[in-house]
Amino acid sequence: MSFDINWDNIGNDSALNLIIKNQLSSYLQSISLPSYVRNLQITDFSLGKIAPKITLKEINDPLQDFYDALNEDLDSSCDDDWVAPSPSDVQFLIEVEYTGDLLISLSADLVLNYPSKEFITLPLKFGITDLGIHSLCLVAYMSKQIFISFLCDVSDPILDNDTHNTESILDPNGSLMAPKRPFERISIIRSLKIDTEIGEQLQGEGSILKNVGKLEQFLLEKFKDLLRQELAWPSWINLDMTGEEDVVDAHTEQND
């Protein structure tokens, strides 16, 4: 079952765009930059006007992990606040296909350390566009909370080779996600384009172009890593709908 999203309200929500921009900026501040990069920052973010295509695959009860996440910060003595399963709770397994016009603008200083340290410092501008995603995703709602987590890429060979299997890919009685068959590591991002703006007088400089290419690859890998860490199971984002303003929280599973 496919359904439409009122993307105009989402894409034009300046507060939501700002929240995502700030989240991305916080992530950039936490990573170690190569020696040839300085002052990497997000200058603009837009969800764009093109909505993702959503296909509903399954409707189930929310996973116990989400209830555990809601209750872990509560005082165990306050039984009235304890979140228990309710008939109104629901979980959707959806297929998300997105090839929209999301835009992330960044700026950075490219530092050339040859023939001497900080020999040249050049300002650069980057535009991340043409984002492509095709994945299975969990969306759960309970106690005025929304949980979103990506499970696997639809392009996964396991799914492609098993198109006639219509049983659930989830084991509701298992611990955590307990898939019925193993998934390959999720990428989430299937395609991505990075446009770099440098001065025309520098277009032919081989050493500069080489470092620009390295920086583009660095940004690509870090952006992919960010989505995997924040959105891929066993991590998720949590939208708190209880207050006057939506609050976005993130749960990231710490791996050894």
PABA-72563 format. One line per 2 residues: their letters; for each residue x, y, z of C-alpha. Coordinates in nm, 4 decimals, decimal comma, padded with zeros to 6 digits. Example, Ala and Ser with C-alpha at 12.3 -4.5 7.8 and 13.67 -1.06 7.14 Angstrom:
2
as	01,2300:-00,4500:00,7800; 01,3670:-00,1060:00,7140 $
***
This chain:
256
ms	00,0000:00,0000:00,0000; 00,1394:00,3390:-00,1031 $
fd	00,0315:00,6712:00,0414; 00,1098:01,0385:-00,0016 $
in	00,2748:01,2745:00,2463; 00,1951:01,6426:00,2814 $
wd	00,5585:01,7258:00,2181; 00,4941:02,0979:00,1750 $
ni	00,4327:02,1335:00,5471; 00,7451:01,9327:00,6298 $
gn	00,9838:02,0756:00,3719; 00,8818:02,4338:00,4471 $
ds	00,9070:02,3927:00,8243; 01,1925:02,6318:00,9026 $
al	01,2147:02,5114:01,2631; 01,2567:02,1482:01,1543 $
nl	01,5177:02,2426:00,8938; 01,7070:02,4368:01,1608 $
ii	01,6952:02,1441:01,4041; 01,8426:01,9098:01,1422 $
kn	02,1054:02,1680:01,0468; 02,2097:02,2035:01,4103 $
ql	02,2253:01,8252:01,4516; 02,4526:01,7972:01,1484 $
ss	02,6670:02,0846:01,2744; 02,7067:01,9150:01,6124 $
yl	02,8190:01,5979:01,4382; 03,0795:01,7840:01,2329 $
qs	03,2175:01,9391:01,5507; 03,2674:01,5917:01,6982 $
is	03,4727:01,4366:01,4176; 03,8470:01,4637:01,3606 $
lp	03,9298:01,6518:01,0420; 04,2217:01,5719:00,8117 $
sy	04,5253:01,7986:00,8423; 04,4339:01,9694:00,5148 $
vr	04,0854:02,0794:00,6321; 03,9813:02,3562:00,8689 $
nl	03,6600:02,5291:00,9712; 03,4225:02,2728:00,8208 $
qi	03,0663:02,3857:00,8927; 02,7084:02,3610:00,7696 $
td	02,5919:02,6891:00,6162; 02,2466:02,5858:00,4953 $
fs	02,0047:02,2930:00,5003; 01,6789:02,2316:00,3167 $
lg	01,4586:01,9229:00,3022; 01,3458:02,0326:-00,0432 $
ki	01,0086:02,0099:-00,2139; 01,0146:01,6505:-00,3430 $
ap	00,8565:01,3967:-00,1076; 00,9815:01,0403:-00,0596 $
ki	00,7737:00,7509:-00,1887; 00,6366:00,5489:00,1028 $
tl	00,5024:00,1930:00,0727; 00,3455:00,0224:00,3735 $
ke	00,4669:-00,3358:00,4177; 00,3460:-00,4452:00,7611 $
in	00,1581:-00,3256:01,0690; 00,2660:-00,4708:01,4038 $
dp	00,2925:-00,3924:01,7731; 00,5954:-00,1777:01,8637 $
lq	00,9145:-00,3551:01,9611; 00,9898:-00,3897:02,3314 $
df	01,3129:-00,1948:02,2774; 01,1162:00,1248:02,2250 $
yd	00,9248:00,0802:02,5506; 01,2526:00,0098:02,7301 $
al	01,3958:00,3322:02,5889; 01,0987:00,5325:02,7175 $
ne	01,1196:00,3771:03,0630; 01,4943:00,3686:03,1203 $
dl	01,5101:00,7298:03,2411; 01,2039:00,7061:03,4639 $
ds	01,2179:00,6618:03,8394; 01,1352:00,2952:03,9002 $
sc	00,9263:00,3952:04,2028; 00,6911:00,6063:03,9915 $
dd	00,4581:00,3394:03,8581; 00,2166:00,6011:03,7260 $
dw	00,4764:00,7224:03,4762; 00,5759:00,3763:03,3562 $
va	00,5010:00,3302:02,9861; 00,3241:00,0011:02,9120 $
ps	00,1825:-00,1297:02,5836; -00,1492:00,0276:02,4876 $
ps	-00,4098:-00,0721:02,2254; -00,3399:00,2573:02,0474 $
dv	00,0292:00,1741:02,0009; 00,1284:00,0800:01,6482 $
qf	00,4369:00,0068:01,4413; 00,4744:00,0297:01,0641 $
li	00,7291:-00,1422:00,8462; 00,7626:00,0813:00,5411 $
ev	00,9675:00,0963:00,2258; 01,1209:00,4398:00,1745 $
ey	01,2335:00,5459:-00,1726; 01,3776:00,8948:-00,1992 $
tg	01,5454:01,0738:-00,4892; 01,4546:01,4275:-00,3952 $
dl	01,6035:01,7750:-00,3850; 01,7388:01,7826:-00,0310 $
li	02,0302:02,0274:-00,0073; 02,3165:02,0549:00,2396 $
sl	02,5557:02,3467:00,1946; 02,8950:02,3470:00,3644 $
sa	03,2032:02,5636:00,3769; 03,5615:02,4795:00,4690 $
dl	03,9185:02,5990:00,4390; 04,1518:02,3806:00,2355 $
vl	04,5069:02,3964:00,3722; 04,8052:02,3070:00,1531 $
ny	05,1032:02,2097:00,3689; 05,3556:02,1836:00,0862 $
ps	05,6248:02,3089:00,0380; 05,5772:02,4397:00,3939 $
ke	05,3133:02,4116:00,6637; 04,9992:02,6131:00,5843 $
fi	05,1581:02,7306:00,2601; 04,8156:02,8152:00,1137 $
tl	04,4699:02,8354:00,2736; 04,1747:02,8368:00,0337 $
pl	03,8033:02,8813:00,1121; 03,5767:02,6184:-00,0443 $
kf	03,2010:02,5760:-00,0741; 03,0251:02,2410:-00,1060 $
gi	02,6738:02,1447:-00,2048; 02,5435:01,7959:-00,1248 $
td	02,2515:01,7084:-00,3536; 02,0878:01,4203:-00,5429 $
lg	02,0506:01,2102:-00,2305; 01,9152:00,8635:-00,3081 $
ih	01,7702:00,6298:-00,0438; 01,5823:00,3017:-00,0871 $
sl	01,5458:00,1182:00,2428; 01,3120:-00,0603:00,4786 $
cl	01,2291:00,1461:00,7835; 01,0461:00,1031:01,1139 $
va	00,8131:00,3771:01,2365; 00,6599:00,3157:01,5788 $
ym	00,4125:00,5280:01,7735; 00,3381:00,4946:02,1434 $
sk	00,2718:00,7308:02,4332; 00,2896:01,0344:02,2019 $
qi	00,6376:00,9300:02,0892; 00,7504:00,8445:01,7362 $
fi	01,0507:00,6178:01,6772; 01,2204:00,5920:01,3369 $
sf	01,4911:00,3383:01,2511; 01,6251:00,2044:00,9193 $
lc	01,6601:-00,1742:00,8971; 01,8192:-00,2585:00,5631 $
dv	01,8627:-00,1404:00,2067; 01,6042:-00,2662:-00,0410 $
sd	01,8921:-00,3307:-00,2812; 02,0255:-00,5902:-00,0351 $
pi	02,0905:-00,9159:-00,2293; 01,9055:-01,1110:00,0407 $
ld	01,5866:-00,9227:-00,0385; 01,6406:-00,9232:-00,4141 $
nd	01,6835:-01,3013:-00,4186; 01,3783:-01,3684:-00,2049 $
th	01,1053:-01,1632:-00,3683; 00,8429:-01,4388:-00,3339 $
nt	00,8769:-01,4713:00,0424; 00,5862:-01,2807:00,1942 $
es	00,6342:-01,3712:00,5615; 00,7430:-01,1070:00,8077 $
il	01,1150:-01,0326:00,8162; 01,0812:-00,9534:01,1880 $
dp	01,0623:-01,1973:01,4751; 00,8407:-01,0231:01,7340 $
ng	00,9274:-01,2860:01,9960; 01,3019:-01,2470:01,9617 $
sl	01,5363:-01,0299:02,1634; 01,6001:-00,6860:02,0168 $
ma	01,5464:-00,6956:01,6405; 01,6259:-01,0681:01,5958 $
pk	01,5980:-01,0889:01,2147; 01,4865:-01,4205:01,0684 $
rp	01,7789:-01,4030:00,8296; 02,0995:-01,1979:00,8504 $
fe	02,1205:-00,8590:00,6819; 02,4253:-00,7190:00,5146 $
ri	02,5517:-00,3901:00,6562; 02,3135:-00,1096:00,5711 $
si	02,4321:00,1878:00,3683; 02,1067:00,3927:00,3662 $
ir	02,2555:00,6267:00,1039; 02,2557:00,4752:-00,2451 $
sl	02,3600:00,7874:-00,4339; 02,4962:01,1278:-00,3487 $
ki	02,6414:01,4199:-00,5408; 02,8903:01,6739:-00,4070 $
dt	02,9491:01,9967:-00,5989; 03,2581:02,1951:-00,5018 $
ei	03,3108:02,5623:-00,5729; 03,6694:02,6891:-00,6027 $
ge	03,8187:02,9913:-00,7741; 03,8561:02,9685:-01,1532 $
ql	04,2230:03,0596:-01,1279; 04,2781:02,7427:-00,9248 $
qg	04,0920:02,4973:-01,1489; 04,4082:02,3704:-01,3153 $
eg	04,6194:02,3290:-01,0031; 04,6798:01,9558:-00,9716 $
si	04,7700:01,9528:-00,6020; 04,4636:02,1591:-00,5155 $
lk	04,2268:01,9408:-00,7169; 04,3772:01,6290:-00,5607 $
nv	04,3080:01,7575:-00,2106; 03,9592:01,8729:-00,3091 $
gk	03,8854:01,5204:-00,4315; 04,0125:01,3755:-00,1048 $
le	03,7945:01,6161:00,0907; 03,4857:01,5267:-00,1149 $
qf	03,5461:01,1581:-00,0436; 03,5948:01,2386:00,3241 $
ll	03,2609:01,4226:00,3372; 03,0855:01,1383:00,1557 $
ek	03,2098:00,8758:00,3996; 03,1368:01,0870:00,7073 $
fk	02,7843:01,1646:00,5906; 02,7183:00,7944:00,5310 $
dl	02,8655:00,7113:00,8715; 02,6426:00,9702:01,0380 $
lr	02,3219:00,8234:00,8960; 02,4268:00,4691:00,9852 $
qe	02,5177:00,5664:01,3406; 02,2071:00,7741:01,4071 $
la	01,9356:00,6027:01,2008; 02,0331:00,2395:01,1324 $
wp	01,9138:-00,0275:01,3742; 01,9904:-00,0685:01,6625 $
sw	01,9934:00,3134:01,6645; 01,6940:00,5381:01,6052 $
in	01,5633:00,8906:01,6343; 01,2813:00,9714:01,8718 $
ld	01,0277:01,2487:01,8106; 00,8616:01,3599:02,1330 $
mt	00,5116:01,4899:02,0557; 00,4066:01,5533:02,4167 $
ge	00,5086:01,9195:02,4389; 00,4058:02,2299:02,2527 $
ed	00,7163:02,1945:02,0375; 00,8455:01,8726:01,8892 $
vv	01,1657:01,7468:02,0481; 01,4090:01,5327:01,8495 $
da	01,6190:01,2838:02,0428; 01,8600:01,0225:01,9165 $
ht	01,9483:00,6794:02,0494; 02,2750:00,5320:01,9301 $
eq	02,3801:00,1799:02,0152; 02,7391:00,1721:02,1343 $
nd	02,9299:-00,1071:01,9672; 03,2399:-00,2616:02,1161 $
***
